[in-house]
Amino acid sequence: MRIFTASIATETNTFSPIPTSLDSYLTCIAFRPGEHPTDKPTLCTAPLFVARQRAQQEGFMLVEGSCFFAQPAGPTTRIAYETMREEILAQLKAALPVDGVLLGMHGAMVADGYDDCEGDMLERVRALVGPTCVIGVELDPHCHMTAKRVGLADIIVCFKEYPHVDILPRAEELLTLVLKTIRGEIRPVASLYDCGMIAFYPTTSEPNLSFVARQKSFEGRDGILSVSFVHGFPHADVPDMGSRMLVYSDGDKAKGAVLASQLGEEIIALRGRTAPPNLDFVDALDLALAADTAKGPAIIAEPADNAGGGSASDNTLALRELIARGLDNVAVAPLWDPQAVAFCLAVGPGARLRLRIGGKTSDLSGDPVDADCEVLAVARDQHQSFGEAKAPVGDLAAVRIGGVTVIMNTNRCQALGRELFTALGLDPSSYRLLVLKSAQHFMAGYGPIASHVFYSETQGPSTQRYETHAYSRIARPKWPLDAEASGTLLL
């Protein structure tokens, strides 16, 4: 048995001012065959990592292709996507014949001329391998689950948790289902239900916490093979954007369709209840300052300027408010400013200098903050934890403006792990308040030390106030933009 595996992934915010070029991938994650690390997977390469570990014990030969990933931003250029796509397809063609293909993709990748990169890639893979080869795909739940890709793949599995702490378990599940399909032990049949809605679903809080457990309760019994709830990625103006339910049954289409519709309707019934309050930043700050922080810092999340959703992560609204109030023992992280970091690296810890911080990318970044700063610490070539994976943050610098600590970095990214602080010799739990540029992934690393968590609205293309997006291409009606939106079974 021969299995080919590769990855091509990013999350595209079509409202982001930041272009995604080939260099965006090559300077983030670009592993050619055999180059993937042996100790840890990266985001969207878990299928390769798991298959490499299980190849010998499961009795198959693994052929590794290239793996590409870029930080979320605007659409990928046509030449970048087509260059990476053709590299992987050439590797697959050279590996033929194969019994299975494992692909690690995100599911919300958009390129110039391609609304559905994953569907396009799967179409070309299927044309090469033929109808009997088993194709398995792992996707992020923040994807656009198009009918095209579901029709082309044999099995698609999405992460269930947000933050995505289950990347490896879902890859294990995917590989197991692919191998069983190749061996003729199961016959996956897909059912896809469109919930007709956009929403935010953090799985560390109710009702989403219980819904994840409910998803899992159906798997592996009564002929149900897999249940994936697709949250959708609301920062993309493409036709198939939105929340969907994907169910695979073992040869029983009717059973899968019933369950997909049932669970989809349960999500519809939760409209307006799945997300914590999205507060204006000043209101979130007032609540955080009034909170009892004896057991740990209060945290204010800043989703709108979240690099993990395609934003620049250099908006200064929150920083300006903290400084204006003269607050002490508070921190902001991470603010993307390679130039300011370079200046801090040049002068070193203990130096004082006047810096222009943030506000550099677009009007959504706000005005830069000009301030006299003390350099607290610097560190080169750092990483932060993301579940089992490690994500590069580049060089780091911490400066203090009055009582406000600002963590800046050179690789645009969101707050994931506490290494943003600890790599600089700082203890995040020692602060009264942390303002983290992230929507939800921060909860894996920072949730355990937080006394309170508030979600705020500042400025940026990853806003959770979806009505402010200038959608023109998404399928309508769609809640909450349209009150009358309903669900429908697509497949």
C-alpha positions in Angstrom: 0.0 0.0 0.0 1.3 3.4 -1.0 0.1 6.7 0.5 1.1 10.2 -0.7 0.9 13.2 1.7 1.4 17.0 1.3 0.1 20.3 2.6 -0.8 23.6 1.2 -2.6 26.0 3.5 -3.5 29.5 4.6 -6.5 31.3 6.0 -7.5 34.1 3.6 -9.2 37.3 4.9 -10.4 38.9 1.7 -10.8 42.2 3.6 -7.1 42.2 4.7 -4.8 44.9 3.3 -1.8 42.5 3.5 -1.0 40.5 0.3 0.0 36.9 0.5 2.9 36.1 -1.9 5.1 33.1 -2.5 7.6 34.6 -0.1 4.9 34.7 2.6 4.9 30.8 2.5 8.7 30.4 2.0 9.5 32.5 5.0 6.8 30.9 7.2 6.5 27.1 6.6 8.0 25.5 3.5 9.2 21.9 3.9 10.2 19.9 0.8 10.0 16.1 0.8 11.8 14.7 3.9 12.4 18.1 5.5 9.4 18.1 7.8 10.5 18.1 11.5 10.4 14.7 13.2 9.5 16.0 16.7 6.5 18.3 16.2 3.9 18.9 13.5 3.1 22.4 12.3 -0.3 23.8 11.6 -1.9 21.8 8.7 0.9 19.2 8.5 -0.4 16.8 11.2 -1.6 14.2 8.5 2.0 13.9 7.4 3.4 13.8 10.9 0.9 11.0 12.0 1.3 9.0 8.8 5.1 9.1 9.2 4.8 7.6 12.7 2.3 4.9 11.7 3.6 3.8 8.3 5.6 0.9 9.5 3.1 -0.4 12.1 0.2 -0.1 9.6 2.1 -1.6 6.8 2.1 1.1 4.1 4.8 3.1 2.3 4.6 6.8 2.8 5.6 9.2 0.0 6.1 12.7 1.3 5.4 15.8 -0.8 6.0 19.5 0.0 4.3 21.4 2.8 3.4 25.1 2.6 1.8 27.4 5.1 1.5 31.2 5.3 0.2 33.4 8.1 -3.4 34.5 7.5 -3.7 37.6 5.4 -5.2 38.7 2.1 -5.6 36.6 -1.0 -2.7 34.6 -2.2 -1.3 35.7 -5.6 -2.2 33.5 -8.5 1.5 32.8 -9.3 2.2 31.8 -5.7 -0.8 29.4 -5.5 -0.2 27.8 -8.9 3.6 27.4 -8.3 3.0 25.5 -5.0 0.1 23.5 -6.5 2.1 22.4 -9.5 5.0 21.4 -7.3 2.8 19.1 -5.2 1.0 17.7 -8.2 4.3 16.9 -9.9 5.4 15.0 -6.8 2.1 13.1 -6.7 2.4 12.2 -10.4 5.9 10.9 -9.8 4.7 8.8 -6.9 1.9 7.0 -8.9 0.3 4.6 -8.5 -0.9 5.3 -4.9 -3.7 3.8 -2.9 -4.4 6.9 -0.8 -3.7 10.6 -0.6 -3.5 12.6 2.7 -3.8 16.3 2.4 -3.3 18.9 5.2 -5.1 22.0 4.2 -6.8 24.9 6.0 -10.1 25.2 4.0 -10.3 29.0 3.8 -7.6 29.6 1.2 -8.5 32.1 -1.5 -6.1 33.0 -4.4 -6.5 35.5 -7.2 -8.9 33.7 -9.6 -9.6 30.9 -7.1 -12.4 31.2 -4.5 -12.0 27.5 -3.5 -8.3 26.6 -3.6 -8.9 23.4 -1.8 -11.6 22.4 -4.2 -9.3 23.2 -7.2 -6.5 21.2 -5.7 -8.7 18.2 -5.0 -10.1 18.3 -8.5 -6.6 18.1 -9.9 -5.5 15.4 -7.4 -8.6 13.3 -8.3 -7.8 13.6 -12.0 -4.3 12.2 -11.4 -5.1 9.4 -9.0 -8.4 8.2 -10.5 -11.8 7.3 -8.9 -10.7 4.4 -6.7 -7.8 6.1 -4.9 -8.9 7.2 -1.4 -8.4 10.9 -0.6 -8.5 12.1 3.0 -8.2 15.7 4.0 -7.8 17.4 7.4 -9.2 21.0 7.6 -9.5 23.8 10.1 -13.2 24.3 11.2 -12.8 27.9 10.1 -13.2 26.9 6.5 -15.6 27.1 3.6 -17.0 23.6 3.3 -17.9 23.6 -0.4 -19.9 20.8 -2.0 -17.2 20.5 -4.6 -14.5 19.5 -2.2 -16.8 17.1 -0.3 -17.7 15.5 -3.6 -14.0 15.0 -4.6 -12.6 13.7 -1.3 -13.5 10.4 0.3 -13.3 11.7 3.9 -12.8 15.2 5.3 -12.1 15.7 9.1 -12.1 19.1 10.8 -10.6 19.9 14.2 -13.4 20.0 16.8 -11.8 22.3 19.3 -11.3 26.1 19.2 -8.5 26.8 20.3 -7.3 24.0 18.0 -5.7 21.7 20.6 -6.9 18.6 18.8 -5.0 18.8 15.5 -3.1 15.5 16.1 -6.1 13.5 17.3 -8.1 14.5 14.3 -5.2 13.6 12.0 -5.1 10.2 13.7 -8.8 9.8 13.1 -8.5 10.8 9.5 -5.7 8.3 8.8 -7.6 5.5 10.5 -10.6 6.2 8.4 -8.6 6.4 5.2 -6.8 3.1 5.9 -10.1 1.3 6.7 -11.6 2.7 3.4 -8.6 1.4 1.4 -8.9 -2.0 3.0 -12.7 -2.1 2.2 -13.7 -2.2 5.9 -15.9 0.9 5.6 -17.6 3.0 2.8 -17.8 6.7 3.8 -20.8 8.6 2.5 -21.0 12.3 3.1 -23.9 14.5 4.1 -23.6 18.3 4.3 -26.0 20.7 6.0 -25.8 24.5 5.6 -26.9 26.3 8.8 -27.4 29.6 7.0 -25.5 31.6 9.6 -22.2 33.2 10.7 -21.1 33.0 14.3 -18.2 32.7 16.7 -17.9 29.3 18.5 -15.2 29.2 21.2 -15.3 25.6 22.6 -13.9 26.5 26.0 -17.3 27.8 27.0 -20.9 26.8 26.8 -22.9 25.9 24.9 -20.1 25.0 22.5 -18.2 22.9 25.1 -21.1 20.5 25.4 -21.8 20.5 21.6 -18.2 19.2 21.0 -19.0 16.3 23.4 -22.3 15.7 21.6 -20.5 15.6 18.2 -18.1 12.9 19.5 -20.9 10.9 21.1 -22.2 9.9 17.6 -18.9 8.8 16.2 -18.0 5.1 16.0 -21.5 3.8 16.6 -24.7 3.1 14.6 -22.8 3.5 11.4 -21.6 7.1 11.9 -17.9 7.4 11.1 -17.2 11.1 11.6 -19.0 14.4 12.6 -17.4 17.7 11.8 -19.0 21.0 12.7 -17.7 23.7 10.3 -17.6 27.0 12.1 -16.9 28.9 8.8 -14.6 31.8 8.3 -16.6 35.0 8.3 -13.8 37.3 7.1 -14.0 36.1 3.5 -16.4 37.3 0.9 -16.8 34.0 -1.0 -20.1 32.2 -1.9 -19.8 29.2 0.4 -18.8 31.1 3.6 -20.8 30.1 6.7 -21.4 27.4 9.3 -22.1 23.9 8.0 -22.4 20.3 9.4 -20.5 17.5 7.7 -21.4 13.9 8.6 -19.9 10.7 7.2 -21.9 7.5 7.6 -20.8 4.0 6.6 -22.7 3.4 3.4 -26.0 4.7 4.7 -26.7 8.1 3.1 -30.1 8.5 4.7 -28.8 8.0 8.2 -26.0 10.6 7.7 -28.4 13.1 6.2 -30.8 12.8 9.2 -27.9 13.4 11.7 -26.4 16.3 9.7 -29.8 18.0 9.6 -30.5 17.3 13.2 -27.2 18.7 14.5 -27.3 21.6 12.0 -30.7 22.6 13.4 -29.4 22.4 16.9 -26.7 24.9 15.9 -29.4 27.1 14.4 -31.3 26.9 17.7 -28.2 28.4 19.5 -28.2 31.5 17.4 -27.1 34.5 19.5 -25.8 32.3 22.3 -22.6 30.7 21.1 -20.3 33.8 21.5 -19.3 35.8 24.6 -20.2 39.5 24.6 -18.2 41.5 22.1 -17.6 44.8 24.0 -16.3 48.1 23.0 -12.7 48.2 24.2 -13.2 50.9 26.8 -16.1 49.0 28.3 -14.1 45.8 28.4 -11.2 47.7 30.0 -13.5 49.2 32.7 -14.8 45.7 33.6 -11.2 44.3 33.6 -9.9 47.0 35.9 -12.9 46.4 38.3 -12.3 42.7 38.4 -10.7 40.8 41.2 -7.3 39.7 39.9 -5.9 38.1 43.0 -5.9 34.7 41.3 -4.3 35.9 38.0 -4.5 38.6 35.4 -7.6 39.7 33.7 -7.4 39.2 29.9 -8.9 41.3 27.2 -8.9 39.7 23.8 -8.6 41.8 20.7 -10.1 39.8 17.8 -10.4 42.6 15.3 -6.6 43.0 15.1 -5.9 39.3 15.3 -3.1 38.3 12.9 -4.6 34.7 13.1 -7.6 36.1 11.2 -5.6 38.0 8.6 -5.2 41.4 10.5 -1.9 43.3 10.7 -1.7 43.1 14.5 -0.4 46.6 14.7 -3.5 48.5 15.7 -2.8 51.0 18.5 -6.3 51.8 19.8 -5.9 49.6 22.9 -2.3 50.7 23.6 -3.3 54.3 23.4 -6.1 53.9 25.9 -3.8 52.1 28.4 -1.2 54.8 28.2 -3.8 57.6 28.4 -5.2 56.2 31.6 -1.8 56.0 33.2 -2.2 52.3 34.0 0.4 50.3 35.8 1.4 46.6 35.5 -0.5 45.9 32.3 0.8 44.4 29.0 -0.1 44.2 25.3 1.1 41.3 23.1 2.0 40.8 20.4 2.2 44.0 18.4 3.8 43.5 15.0 6.5 46.1 14.3 9.7 44.7 12.8 11.3 48.2 12.6 10.7 49.0 16.3 12.1 45.5 17.2 15.2 46.2 15.1 15.8 49.4 16.9 15.5 47.6 20.3 17.8 44.9 19.2 20.3 47.6 18.2 20.4 49.3 21.6 19.8 46.3 23.9 18.1 45.8 27.3 18.2 48.7 29.7 18.5 51.3 27.0 16.0 54.2 26.6 14.9 55.5 23.2 12.0 57.2 21.5 10.0 54.8 19.4 7.3 55.1 16.9 5.2 51.9 17.5 2.4 50.4 15.4 0.0 52.1 13.1 2.0 51.2 10.0 -0.1 48.9 7.7 -3.3 50.8 6.8 -5.9 53.1 8.2 -7.3 50.1 10.1 -4.0 50.2 12.1 -4.7 53.6 13.7 -2.1 56.2 14.2 1.4 55.2 15.5 2.2 55.7 19.1 5.3 57.9 19.6 6.7 57.4 23.1 9.8 57.4 25.3 10.5 53.7 25.9 12.7 51.6 28.2 13.9 48.4 26.5 13.2 45.6 29.0 14.4 42.6 27.0 15.1 41.2 23.5 15.2 37.7 22.1 16.0 36.4 18.6 14.3 33.7 16.6 11.7 32.6 19.0 8.6 30.2 18.9 5.4 29.9 20.8 3.3 26.8 21.6 0.2 26.0 19.6 -1.1 22.8 21.0 1.4 20.1 20.0 2.9 22.4 17.4 5.4 25.2 17.6 4.8 28.5 15.7 7.5 31.0 14.8 7.2 34.5 16.2 10.6 35.8 14.9 12.5 38.3 17.0 10.9 39.7 20.2 11.3 42.9 22.1 9.7 44.1 25.3 9.5 47.8 26.0 7.9 49.8 28.9 6.0 53.0 28.4 5.2 54.2 31.9 3.4 51.2 33.5 2.6 49.6 30.2 4.7 46.7 28.8 4.5 46.2 25.0 5.6 42.9 23.5 6.6 43.4 19.8 7.6 40.9 17.2 8.9 40.6 13.6 6.8 37.6 12.4 3.2 38.7 12.3 1.2 36.3 14.5 -1.4 36.2 17.2 -1.0 35.4 20.9 -0.9 31.6 21.3 1.7 30.6 23.9 3.1 32.2 27.0 6.6 32.1 25.3 5.8 35.6 24.1 6.6 36.7 27.6 8.8 33.9 29.0 11.3 34.0 26.1 11.9 37.6 27.3 12.3 36.6 31.0 8.8 38.0 31.8 6.1 36.3 33.7 2.6 36.9 32.2 0.9 35.8 35.4 2.5 38.7 37.3 0.5 41.4 35.4 -2.8 42.9 36.5 -4.1 42.9 32.9 -3.1 41.4 29.6 -4.4 42.7 26.3 -3.9 39.9 23.8 -4.2 40.2 20.0 -6.1 37.0 19.4 -9.7 35.9 19.0 -9.7 32.6 20.9 -6.4 30.6 20.4 -4.9 32.4 23.4 -7.1 30.5 25.7 -5.0 27.3 25.4 -1.9 29.0 26.8 -3.3 32.0 28.9 -6.7 30.7 29.9 -5.2 28.6 32.8 -3.6 31.7 34.4 -6.5 34.1 33.8 -8.9 35.3 36.5 -11.3 36.8 33.9 -11.5 37.0 30.1 -13.3 39.7 28.2 -13.7 40.0 24.4 -13.4 43.5 22.9 -13.8 45.3 19.6 -11.1 47.7 18.4 -10.3 48.1 14.7 -9.2 45.6 12.1 -10.4 43.3 9.2 -11.0 40.5 11.7 -13.9 42.3 13.4 -16.6 40.1 15.0 -19.2 42.7 14.1 -19.8 41.0 10.8 -22.4 43.5 9.6 -19.5 46.0 9.1 -17.9 43.7 6.4 -18.8 44.9 2.9 -20.0 41.5 1.7 -21.1 41.3 -1.9 -20.6 37.6 -2.9 -21.6 35.4 0.0 -24.8 33.4 -0.4 -27.8 35.1 1.2 -29.9 35.1 3.2 -27.5 34.5 6.2 -28.0 35.2 9.8 -27.4 37.6 11.5 -27.3 39.7 8.4 -30.7 38.4 7.4 -33.2 37.5 10.2 -35.2 35.1 7.9 -32.2 32.8 7.1 -32.8 29.1 7.4 -30.9 25.9 7.1 -30.8 23.4 4.2 -29.4 20.0 3.4 -26.9 20.4 0.6 -25.7 16.8 0.1 
